[in-house]
Amino acid sequence: MQILIIEDEPRAARQLQNLLKKSVPDFKLLEVIDTVEDAVIWFTQQSTPDLVFMDIQLADGLSFEIFQKIEVTVPIIFTTAFDQYAIQAFKVNSIDYLLKPIQQKDLENAVGKFKKLNQATSIAPVILKELLYTVQSTQKRSEILVKEGSGFVQVRVSELLYVYSQESITFGVTQDKRYIIDETMDQLYGSLDESKFYRINRGQIISKIAVQKIEPYFNHRVKLTVSSPRDQEFIVSRQKTSDFKEWMNR
């Protein structure tokens, strides 16, 4: 069985591969892709896989955007930390839906369902429009629970300058403090107002109010000067540079 994984978190991609080795020992991994842009290129240039595992939140946007750009007719099993997308995910050519962290039994059931159905359908434009509208209009939070000492406190999201991941720990930084956030980057970004926060790369989310300067950087990227950098470098990934500039202009 030839399998394509579309996932922007390396740790999650490795975990999925380890689970597949137990459930589908004869599977062949074609590639691991982490962006909408690279997925579109792959589907237009490569042969069709038997099955795709697709995360909903990717490094440069929602995976549903792939369906806006090209027709995808292969069976898909969605993997995500956002359970609010479950119903919508089934409206595209989805075989099943797995909530992270993925459990072995759930994966085995999903693969078993794929083997029984072994068919795919194309996504209808009207369904895609409804899907994207639902996702984009999801209510965004105004406060976030963070660790402080041995307990937790709430911090207003508007106070966050940026968020970053380091050694699988998510940190949120305000003007005065750094907090540990007990959520993954995927979980957090999906709940933030995208008009105010932008995921500049896999490990960093920046608030628009924190950006002080934008400078050219090598390999067609840009480097940011931000408030309270705390020894962090902020480099916008090559795939996102153009979109980031547009976002800053809104």
N, C-alpha and C positions, 0 to 999 in steps of 0.2 A: 504494500500500500504506500503510495507516494503522498507525502504530507507537506503542506506549506504552513509555516507559522508566521503570523503577522502580530507582533508583540513588541512594545517599546521598552519594557522593563527586562533587562538581561536575567535577573534573578528568576522572574516569573517564566521566562522562556526556558531556562535550564530546568526548572521544576517540572514544567510540562513535558519536556523531553524525557526526563527520568520516569515520569508516570507512564508515558507512551511505551517505553522500553519494557515495562511490566505488562501492560495491557495489549500492546501490539508489537511483539518482539521482532516481527519481520518488516516493520515500517521503514521507509527510506525518507529521511529528512531532505527536502529539496533546498530549503533556505529559511533563514529567519529574517524578516523584514520589519523595520520599526517606524516607517512613515507612510502616510497616504501617498505621497509622491512616488516613492520607490515601489510601492505595491502596484500602482497604475503602470509604471514602466515594466515591472516584472510580468504582469498579466498580458501585456501587449507584445512581449518578446519571447516568452517561454511557453513550453507546452503545458497543457492543463493538468493540475494535480488531481489526485483522487478525492482529497479532502483538505479543507483549510480550517485551521484554528485561528480565529480573528479576534483580537482585543478590540473593544469599542473605542477606548481613548488612546490615541497614538501620539507620537512625539509632535506631529504637526497638525493635529485636528482629530475629528471623529472618523472612524473607519467607514461610517455610512457615506462619507464624501467620495469614497472610491466608486460607489455605485452611480454617483452623479457624472463621473468622468468616463467610465467604460461599462460595458455590460459584463457582468460576472455571473456565470451559470453553473459554477461548481458548488457542491455541497459545503456548507459552512457550519461550524460549531463556534458560537460566540463565547468568549471568555472575558469577564470583566468584574470589577469590584462594585459596579453600579447596578443594584438590583432593580432600580426604577426603569431601566431600559429593557427589562425582560420581555414584556408583552410586545413592545415595538420590534424587538429583535426577531421574534418569530414571524413577523410579517414579511421579512425578506426571505431569501432562499436558505433559511436556517434549518439545520437538522436538530440542533439542541442548543441549550444555553447553560453555561457553567459559571457559577459564582465563585470568585477567588476568596480565599485560597482553595484551589481545586482539590477535591478529594478523589482518591483512587477509585472508589466505587462509583462515584458520579461520572468519572471519565469512562469507565468500562461500560456503564449504561448508555452513555452518549454514543460511543463507538459501536455498541451493539445495535442501537437504533439506526445508525448510519448504514450498517451492513444489511439491515432488513429493508430499508427504504431505497438506498443507493440511487437517489435521483435528485435532480435540482430544478429549480424554476427561476426565471428571471424576475427581477424586481420591477414592479410597475411604477411609472413616474408619479402617479397620484399618491401611492403609498409612501414613496420616498419623501415627497413634499410634506406629508403628514408627520412622518417620522422625524425629520429634521426640525420641524416646527415644535414638536413635542419636546425634543431634547433641548433646543435652544431656549424654550420658554420655561424650563424647569426653574422653580423658585430658588434663588441663591440665598445663602445664609448671611446673616449680619454679624454673628458672633461665632467664635470657635473655642472649643475646650482644649486647654493646653496644660502640660505638667508644670507644677511649681512646687519645689520641695518634695514632700511626701504626698502631696495632694494635687488637686486640679483647680484651675481658675478659668474664667472666660475672658477672652480678649476680643475686642471689636475687630472685625475683619478690615475695616477702614484704617486701622492702625498698622497693619502689616506692610512693611516695605518690600520684603521679598521672602521667599521660601526656598530652601534647598535641601537636598538629600545627601547624606554622608554616611557611608558604611551602613546602609539600610535604615538609617534614622532620619526622620523628617524634622527639620528645624524651621521655625518661623521667627523672623527678626522684625522688631519694632524700632523706633528711634532710640529707645533706652535699653531694651533687653532682648535676649535670645531665649526662645522657648522650644521645648520638645513637643511635637504634635504627634499624637498617637494614631496617625493615618498614613497611608501611602501617598505618594505624589499623585497617583491616578485618582484616588478617592477625594483628595483635597481639591485638586484642580477642577474636577467635575462639579463642585459645589460653589465655585467662585464666579463672580460676575466677570465675564470675559471682556467686557468693555473697560474694565479697570485692572485686570490681571492677565499676564501673557506668559505662557510657558516657552521660554527662549531656547531651552534645550531639554534633554531628558532629566536633568537633575536640578533645574532652577526655574522658579516662577517669579516674575517681577511685577511689582505694582507700577502703574504709570506715573504715580506721583513721586516715586523713588528715583526715576531716571533723570540724571542731571546733564549728561553729555553722551553723544553717540559718535564714535570714531571708526574709520575704516580699519579693518583687520585683515590679515592675510587669508588667502583661500576664499575670497569673496564673502567673508564674514564681517560682523561689526562688533566692537567692544564697547561696553557701557560703563560709564562712571555713575555710581549710585550713592544714595545716602547710607551711612553706616555700613560700609562694605565688609567689615570684620574678616579681613584676610581672604575674601572671596573675589575671584575674577569672574566677570560676567561677559561671556562670549555668546552671541546669538548664532545658532547653528546655520550652516550654509543654506539648508533647505528653507529656513524660516526668515532669512534676512529681509527679503522683499515684503513678505506679509507683515513682519514686525514693523517696518517703516510705515506701511499703510495703517496699521493699528495705532501707531503713535500720532498719526495725523487726524484720526477720527475725533 
